[in-house]
Amino acid sequence: MPAFLIPAVPELFMAIAAMVLLIAGVFREKDSTGLTTWLAVAVMAVAGALILNIKGAGTAFNDLFLVNPFTSFAKILTLIGAGLTLLMINSWAHEEKVARFELPIIVLFATIGMMMMISANDLISLYVGLELQSLSLYVLAAFRRDNVRSTEAGVKYFVLGALASGLLLYGSSLVYGFGGTTTFDGLATAIKSGPPSIGIIVGVVFVISGLAFKVSAAPFHMWTPDVYEGAPTPITAFFSVAPKVAALCLFLRVLVGPFASMIEQWQQVIVLISILSMLWGSVAAITQKNIKRLMAYSSIGHVGYALIGLAVGNEEGARGLLFYLLIYVIMNVGTFAVILSMRVKGRYVEEITDLAGLAKTNPLMAAAVAALMFSMAGIPPLAGFLGKYFIFVAAVNAGFVPLAVIGLLASVIGAFYYIRVIKLVYFDEATVQLDRPSVLTGALMAAASILMLVYFVYPAQLLTGAESAAKALFLG
């Protein structure tokens, strides 16, 4: 293989494997969803091994594609989230008798798009990767064509996603017009040469708006509750984990990379978006009765906390953001495993009150719910506390004390609706009795709950990975 293609080997391998699986699925006589899913997970595992095998930094495709320890860290995290949620999707599809071999392949293509986004070193390659991911997600949201809510979720996601893509593309065209190039290195050099023009500043604001939509940050969050509620539960789990991680890492790369010297201009925008996301995510979730809508507003709030690390704009903030994303992936996978286990006589239920009295009927599942909710709220001794701690410390050390205080207050407000779930589980009488969880969802719940405790006691390994990735980002 030519040396200039080596940095892109994982993505090339995944793309070829996805096309082979597509052809194999078409020609296989009987349903091959299960086999295709496990092969897709194996492809992701091999891609992860290839990523770890790439040492140092490098570029491919005429510098349109960049690989360094930061991109490798973000891709591994994305693959973990995508792989675990794909297993949940497979289990759900067979239980609901909607198994289609195309389902894991669409997830695979979406993951390729995310990995391309993370490694994008040019505004054009960024947009191509983002659209490959987005088009796949639109299809996944509306996968159940016979379900009105799923179809509505897909249409809303597509229409609003097209608007966000337009904002991003318009911002990119302004940046290109006033900066003279689309490459990240070229833009960094052009902007450092003198004060940024008003055209570039406006362009960056449009780029931030487009990316804020992709991470569902307020005030660009309007699609999130409806899509989370309408899409099938395991697909919602996928939305809340892998694309969120990839888009936040892309956000970080874009702003501290080519636009690093414009920090005074974009920092105030990120601070505002962070505050709005934290407050709206905390307050709006209080009145929610559907647990998937609750998780939608919870994710908006978590994005707000993560954006504090971006707003700080230094290595410590980036480390805090990456560590937060690590914890977030584990918490969300475990929580959606709980939601996927909410079944009564084989029928899925989504009301928060359906968890009432769970401690009496299934004590182990109740313990997992408590551990995950306490971690989401950021209460020690669970890893969610450490995630918020490092973010807030980075903000205070950089002089963003008011932002850290607002984040702390939003966290206290948000704790109400997490603790309300625990109160229902342990202190209310059961209105329905949930079915026993499947082996897969039970294992994911247990693993996520245990990891929340283990990572609080032994966070060093995660911190080391996040720190080396943040260093690579700021070294270039």
Secondary structure, DSSP 8 states (H G I E B T S, - for coil): --GGGGGGHHHHHHHHHHHHHHHHHHH-SS--HHHHHHHHHHHHHHHHHHHHH--S-EEETTTTEEE-HHHHHHHHHHHHHHHHHHHHHHHHHHHTT---THHHHHHHHHHHHHHHHHHB-BHHHHHHHHHHHHHHHHHHHT--TT-HHHHHHHHHHHHHHHHHHHHHHHHHHHHHHHHS--BHHHHHHHHHTSS--HHHHHHHHHHHHHHHHHTT-TTS-TTHHHHHHHS-HHHHHHHHHHHHHHHHHHHHHHHHTTTGGGHHHHHHHHHHHHHHHHHHHHHHGGG--BHHHHHHHHHHHHHHHHHHHHHH-SHHHHHHHHHHHHHHHHHHHHHHHHHHT-EETTEE--BGGGGTTHHHH-HHHHHHHHHHHHHHHT-TTSHHHHHHHHHHHHHHHTT-HHHHHHHHHHHHHHHHHHHHHHHHHHHS--SS------HHHHHHHHHHHHHHHHHHH--HHHHHHHHHHHHHHHH-
